[in-house]
Amino acid sequence: MRNTEDIINETLGIINPVDKAIAKSAVTKSKIIPPNSNEDDIENDYKYQRENFYGLVERGQDAIDGILELAKEGEHPRAYEVAGNLIKQVAEVTEKLGDLQEKMRKLKEVPNSAPKNVTNALFVGSTAELQKMLKGKSDGWGYLSR
């Protein structure tokens, strides 16, 4: 029969030093290749962050299930406090996932909401320069002459 400490360690993903050395040698880290453009950066970062949030929520759900089972067995108030904190933290991560979704939606809407036509143009200069430009006699304003 397993003791309470082993159950808690298993539920929370804590492993002893011997198992840690074995697990460390078995884990391989993937290399992240930086994308070429800023648009790729945004999309890749969004996907990466979203995947991490999903993973955190799933692990949190597993931890909640385990700690609730442990709390029911031991009926210790501290176990229920830990369960409550885990539930709160998983809810916060889920909320962050929703915020991320909203930010990406707003980010994608920005190019479509920009003005299509310029209705007011502004000339900066003296009235003499303006008159020369309108008559087509300005040396730097040839593109506006008729």
C-alpha positions in Angstrom: 0.0 0.0 0.0 1.3 3.5 -0.9 1.7 6.1 1.7 0.1 9.6 1.6 3.4 11.3 0.7 3.8 9.1 -2.4 0.2 9.9 -3.5 0.7 13.6 -3.1 4.0 13.5 -4.9 2.5 11.5 -7.8 -0.5 13.8 -8.0 1.6 17.0 -8.0 4.2 15.6 -10.4 7.0 15.6 -7.8 9.5 12.8 -8.2 12.3 11.6 -6.0 16.0 12.3 -7.0 16.6 8.8 -8.4 13.5 8.9 -10.6 14.4 12.5 -11.5 17.8 11.5 -12.9 16.1 8.8 -15.0 13.4 11.1 -16.2 15.9 13.9 -17.0 17.9 11.6 -19.3 14.7 10.5 -21.0 13.3 13.9 -21.7 14.3 15.6 -24.9 13.7 19.3 -25.4 12.5 20.5 -28.8 14.3 23.4 -30.4 12.2 26.4 -31.3 13.2 27.9 -34.6 12.6 31.6 -34.8 10.3 32.7 -37.7 11.3 35.1 -40.4 8.7 37.9 -40.2 6.9 39.7 -37.4 3.6 38.3 -38.6 5.0 34.8 -38.2 6.3 35.8 -34.7 2.8 36.9 -33.6 1.1 33.7 -34.9 3.7 31.4 -33.6 3.8 33.0 -30.2 0.0 32.9 -30.0 0.0 29.2 -30.9 2.8 28.4 -28.4 1.1 30.4 -25.6 -2.2 28.7 -26.3 -0.7 25.2 -26.2 1.0 26.1 -22.9 -2.3 27.3 -21.4 -4.1 24.2 -22.5 -1.3 22.0 -21.0 -1.5 23.9 -17.8 -5.2 23.6 -17.6 -5.0 19.8 -18.2 -2.3 19.3 -15.7 -4.2 21.4 -13.2 -7.3 19.3 -13.7 -5.4 16.2 -13.0 -3.9 17.7 -9.9 -7.3 18.9 -8.7 -8.7 15.4 -9.2 -5.9 13.8 -7.2 -5.9 16.3 -4.4 -9.7 16.1 -4.0 -9.4 12.4 -3.8 -6.7 12.7 -1.2 -8.7 15.3 0.7 -11.7 13.0 0.8 -9.6 10.1 2.1 -7.7 12.1 4.7 -10.4 14.7 5.6 -7.6 17.1 6.5 -8.5 20.8 6.2 -5.1 21.7 4.6 -5.8 19.2 1.7 -9.0 21.1 1.1 -7.2 24.4 1.2 -4.7 23.2 -1.4 -7.5 21.9 -3.6 -9.2 25.3 -3.4 -6.0 27.0 -4.4 -5.5 24.7 -7.3 -9.0 25.3 -8.5 -8.5 29.0 -8.3 -5.2 28.8 -10.2 -6.7 26.6 -13.0 -9.6 29.1 -13.3 -7.1 32.0 -13.6 -5.2 30.1 -16.4 -8.5 29.5 -18.2 -9.3 33.2 -17.9 -5.9 34.1 -19.4 -6.7 31.8 -22.3 -9.9 33.7 -22.9 -7.9 37.0 -22.7 -5.4 35.7 -25.2 -8.2 34.8 -27.6 -9.7 38.3 -27.2 -6.4 40.0 -27.8 -5.7 38.0 -31.0 -9.2 38.8 -32.3 -8.6 42.5 -31.7 -5.1 42.3 -33.3 -6.5 40.7 -36.4 -9.3 43.3 -36.7 -6.9 46.3 -36.7 -5.9 46.2 -40.4 -9.5 46.0 -41.4 -10.6 49.0 -39.3 -8.0 51.4 -40.7 -9.3 54.3 -42.9 -9.4 53.5 -46.6 -9.3 57.0 -48.1 -7.8 60.3 -46.9 -10.4 63.0 -47.0 -8.4 65.9 -45.6 -4.9 66.9 -46.9 -2.7 69.4 -45.2 -0.3 71.8 -46.8 2.5 73.2 -44.7 4.1 76.2 -46.1 3.6 79.9 -46.8 0.9 81.4 -49.0 3.5 82.4 -51.6 4.7 78.7 -51.8 1.1 77.6 -52.1 0.4 80.0 -54.9 3.5 78.9 -56.7 2.6 75.3 -56.3 -0.9 75.8 -57.6 0.4 77.6 -60.6 3.0 74.9 -61.2 6.0 77.1 -60.7 7.4 75.6 -57.6 10.8 73.8 -58.0 10.1 71.1 -55.4 6.5 70.5 -56.2 6.5 69.3 -59.8 4.3 66.3 -59.0 1.4 68.6 -58.2 1.7 70.9 -61.2 -0.8 70.6 -64.0 
